[in-house]
């Protein structure tokens, strides 16, 4: 299994999805985004301007993640810290969906879906560590 190719593919996919969702969130309500995605973002905020602002801030974070993912897809040899930092960020996002601001534990499809990026990055990071350790032992 080629871990480098798999990781690079994952970074490219995360980059594209993050830029698409992040830009959509940032452009919602500006008139620069087509009506359907703009309405989807506005509906997610339930028409609340403060909630829409928070969604736009998260969109800015996603644009940053997307750009960084593209950078490290091209610079794999420098990506180890990025990989684990993003794994931690995805873990925190998943945690926020398992336990919300009311302190209740939530079981359901939402928390599970939001855990997938963390689990994928964790698994690939562990495979990468194993692969790199094996390569060091062979040299």
MARMARSE-843537 format. One record per residue (C-alpha): x negated, y negated, z; residue in one letter. Coordinates in nm, 4 decimals, padded with zeros to 6 digits. Layout:
REM MARMARSE-843537
<u: X, v: Y, w: Z, aa: a>
...
END
This chain:
REM MARMARSE-843537
<u: 00.0000, v: 00.0000, w: 00.0000, aa: x>
<u: -00.1414, v: -00.3392, w: -00.0988, aa: x>
<u: -00.0748, v: -00.5571, w: 00.2062, aa: x>
<u: -00.2226, v: -00.8683, w: 00.0427, aa: x>
<u: 00.0141, v: -00.8447, w: -00.2555, aa: x>
<u: 00.3136, v: -00.7739, w: -00.0308, aa: x>
<u: 00.2268, v: -01.0650, w: 00.1991, aa: x>
<u: 00.1706, v: -01.3006, w: -00.0938, aa: x>
<u: 00.5071, v: -01.1978, w: -00.2407, aa: x>
<u: 00.6754, v: -01.2567, w: 00.0968, aa: x>
<u: 00.5166, v: -01.6023, w: 00.1257, aa: x>
<u: 00.6391, v: -01.6909, w: -00.2239, aa: x>
<u: 00.9914, v: -01.5721, w: -00.1425, aa: x>
<u: 00.9965, v: -01.7571, w: 00.1908, aa: x>
<u: 00.8598, v: -02.0661, w: 00.0156, aa: x>
<u: 01.1304, v: -02.0652, w: -00.2517, aa: x>
<u: 01.4185, v: -01.9945, w: -00.0125, aa: x>
<u: 01.2939, v: -02.2486, w: 00.2429, aa: x>
<u: 01.2555, v: -02.5225, w: -00.0189, aa: x>
<u: 01.5964, v: -02.4510, w: -00.1690, aa: x>
<u: 01.7818, v: -02.4498, w: 00.1627, aa: x>
<u: 01.5747, v: -02.7326, w: 00.3125, aa: x>
<u: 01.6173, v: -02.9629, w: 00.0130, aa: x>
<u: 01.9908, v: -02.8868, w: 00.0041, aa: x>
<u: 02.0244, v: -02.9784, w: 00.3716, aa: x>
<u: 01.8232, v: -03.2975, w: 00.3281, aa: x>
<u: 02.0161, v: -03.4103, w: 00.0207, aa: x>
<u: 02.3661, v: -03.3333, w: 00.1516, aa: x>
<u: 02.5808, v: -03.6436, w: 00.1563, aa: x>
<u: 02.3344, v: -03.8491, w: -00.0517, aa: x>
<u: 02.5069, v: -03.8025, w: -00.3868, aa: x>
<u: 02.1882, v: -03.6422, w: -00.5223, aa: x>
<u: 02.3059, v: -03.2861, w: -00.4571, aa: x>
<u: 02.5828, v: -03.1199, w: -00.6611, aa: x>
<u: 02.9233, v: -03.1159, w: -00.4929, aa: x>
<u: 02.9452, v: -02.7450, w: -00.4057, aa: x>
<u: 02.6186, v: -02.7149, w: -00.2054, aa: x>
<u: 02.6730, v: -03.0587, w: -00.0536, aa: x>
<u: 03.0194, v: -02.9543, w: 00.0641, aa: x>
<u: 02.8777, v: -02.6288, w: 00.2052, aa: x>
<u: 02.6254, v: -02.8199, w: 00.4185, aa: x>
<u: 02.8878, v: -03.0730, w: 00.5291, aa: x>
<u: 03.1275, v: -02.7906, w: 00.6188, aa: x>
<u: 02.8547, v: -02.6207, w: 00.8223, aa: x>
<u: 02.8358, v: -02.9411, w: 01.0251, aa: x>
<u: 03.2163, v: -02.9392, w: 01.0686, aa: x>
<u: 03.2183, v: -03.2980, w: 00.9428, aa: x>
<u: 03.0263, v: -03.4127, w: 01.2522, aa: x>
<u: 02.7617, v: -03.6747, w: 01.1564, aa: x>
<u: 02.5374, v: -03.5789, w: 01.4509, aa: x>
<u: 02.5501, v: -03.2099, w: 01.3566, aa: x>
<u: 02.4758, v: -03.3016, w: 00.9941, aa: x>
<u: 02.1755, v: -03.5020, w: 01.1118, aa: x>
<u: 02.0433, v: -03.1998, w: 01.3037, aa: x>
<u: 02.0970, v: -02.9823, w: 00.9952, aa: x>
<u: 01.9009, v: -03.2379, w: 00.7911, aa: x>
<u: 01.6184, v: -03.2309, w: 01.0477, aa: x>
<u: 01.6110, v: -02.8526, w: 01.0220, aa: x>
<u: 01.6042, v: -02.8984, w: 00.6446, aa: x>
<u: 01.2896, v: -03.1097, w: 00.6816, aa: x>
<u: 01.1332, v: -02.8259, w: 00.8829, aa: x>
<u: 01.2284, v: -02.5788, w: 00.6092, aa: x>
<u: 01.0742, v: -02.7963, w: 00.3371, aa: x>
<u: 00.7512, v: -02.8006, w: 00.5387, aa: x>
<u: 00.7659, v: -02.4216, w: 00.5880, aa: x>
<u: 00.8261, v: -02.3752, w: 00.2148, aa: x>
<u: 00.5298, v: -02.5897, w: 00.1147, aa: x>
<u: 00.3037, v: -02.4173, w: 00.3670, aa: x>
<u: 00.4189, v: -02.0744, w: 00.2490, aa: x>
<u: 00.3312, v: -02.1637, w: -00.1107, aa: x>
<u: -00.0077, v: -02.2931, w: 00.0027, aa: x>
<u: -00.0907, v: -01.9741, w: 00.1903, aa: x>
<u: 00.0386, v: -01.7541, w: -00.0914, aa: x>
<u: -00.2480, v: -01.9080, w: -00.2915, aa: x>
<u: -00.4955, v: -01.9032, w: 00.0009, aa: x>
<u: -00.4283, v: -01.5640, w: 00.1572, aa: x>
<u: -00.7698, v: -01.5423, w: 00.3210, aa: x>
<u: -00.6800, v: -01.8450, w: 00.5371, aa: x>
<u: -00.3259, v: -01.7369, w: 00.6232, aa: x>
<u: -00.3600, v: -01.5268, w: 00.9398, aa: x>
<u: -00.2830, v: -01.8093, w: 01.1868, aa: x>
<u: -00.0002, v: -01.9356, w: 00.9634, aa: x>
<u: 00.1493, v: -01.5871, w: 00.9527, aa: x>
<u: 00.1580, v: -01.5498, w: 01.3316, aa: x>
<u: 00.2757, v: -01.9090, w: 01.3852, aa: x>
<u: 00.5650, v: -01.8530, w: 01.1461, aa: x>
<u: 00.6389, v: -01.5185, w: 01.3116, aa: x>
<u: 00.6655, v: -01.7023, w: 01.6462, aa: x>
<u: 00.8880, v: -01.9720, w: 01.4917, aa: x>
<u: 01.1196, v: -01.7067, w: 01.3459, aa: x>
<u: 01.1266, v: -01.5329, w: 01.6868, aa: x>
<u: 01.2370, v: -01.8576, w: 01.8531, aa: x>
<u: 01.5087, v: -01.9129, w: 01.5919, aa: x>
<u: 01.6325, v: -01.5557, w: 01.6471, aa: x>
<u: 01.6243, v: -01.6080, w: 02.0232, aa: x>
<u: 01.8386, v: -01.9205, w: 01.9842, aa: x>
<u: 02.0991, v: -01.7063, w: 01.8090, aa: x>
<u: 02.0929, v: -01.4244, w: 02.0628, aa: x>
<u: 02.1224, v: -01.6721, w: 02.3537, aa: x>
<u: 02.2929, v: -02.0019, w: 02.2783, aa: x>
<u: 02.3062, v: -02.3256, w: 02.4782, aa: x>
<u: 02.5809, v: -02.1847, w: 02.7001, aa: x>
<u: 02.3445, v: -01.9095, w: 02.8141, aa: x>
<u: 02.5637, v: -01.6287, w: 02.6901, aa: x>
<u: 02.4132, v: -01.3261, w: 02.5172, aa: x>
<u: 02.5590, v: -01.2777, w: 02.1683, aa: x>
<u: 02.5803, v: -00.9513, w: 01.9805, aa: x>
<u: 02.6941, v: -00.9624, w: 01.6220, aa: x>
<u: 02.6006, v: -01.0047, w: 01.2610, aa: x>
<u: 02.4757, v: -01.3635, w: 01.3047, aa: x>
<u: 02.2016, v: -01.2843, w: 01.5564, aa: x>
<u: 02.1045, v: -00.9733, w: 01.3582, aa: x>
<u: 02.0716, v: -01.1646, w: 01.0307, aa: x>
<u: 01.8691, v: -01.4361, w: 01.2017, aa: x>
<u: 01.6350, v: -01.1694, w: 01.3418, aa: x>
<u: 01.5394, v: -01.0272, w: 01.0006, aa: x>
<u: 01.2737, v: -01.2892, w: 00.9138, aa: x>
<u: 01.1069, v: -01.2347, w: 01.2524, aa: x>
<u: 01.1146, v: -00.8565, w: 01.2181, aa: x>
<u: 00.9815, v: -00.8653, w: 00.8614, aa: x>
<u: 00.6975, v: -01.1023, w: 00.9513, aa: x>
<u: 00.6170, v: -00.9016, w: 01.2653, aa: x>
<u: 00.6038, v: -00.5711, w: 01.0757, aa: x>
<u: 00.3945, v: -00.7151, w: 00.7941, aa: x>
<u: 00.1617, v: -00.8867, w: 01.0409, aa: x>
<u: 00.1032, v: -00.5598, w: 01.2250, aa: x>
<u: 00.0434, v: -00.3780, w: 00.8960, aa: x>
<u: -00.2009, v: -00.6500, w: 00.7992, aa: x>
<u: -00.3917, v: -00.6173, w: 01.1273, aa: x>
<u: -00.4108, v: -00.2416, w: 01.0832, aa: x>
<u: -00.5242, v: -00.2720, w: 00.7228, aa: x>
<u: -00.7902, v: -00.5302, w: 00.8060, aa: x>
<u: -00.9185, v: -00.3206, w: 01.0985, aa: x>
<u: -00.9402, v: -00.0162, w: 00.8737, aa: x>
<u: -01.1293, v: -00.2157, w: 00.6093, aa: x>
<u: -01.3787, v: -00.3353, w: 00.8733, aa: x>
<u: -01.4368, v: 00.0218, w: 00.9946, aa: x>
<u: -01.5044, v: 00.1388, w: 00.6396, aa: x>
<u: -01.7775, v: -00.1210, w: 00.5807, aa: x>
END
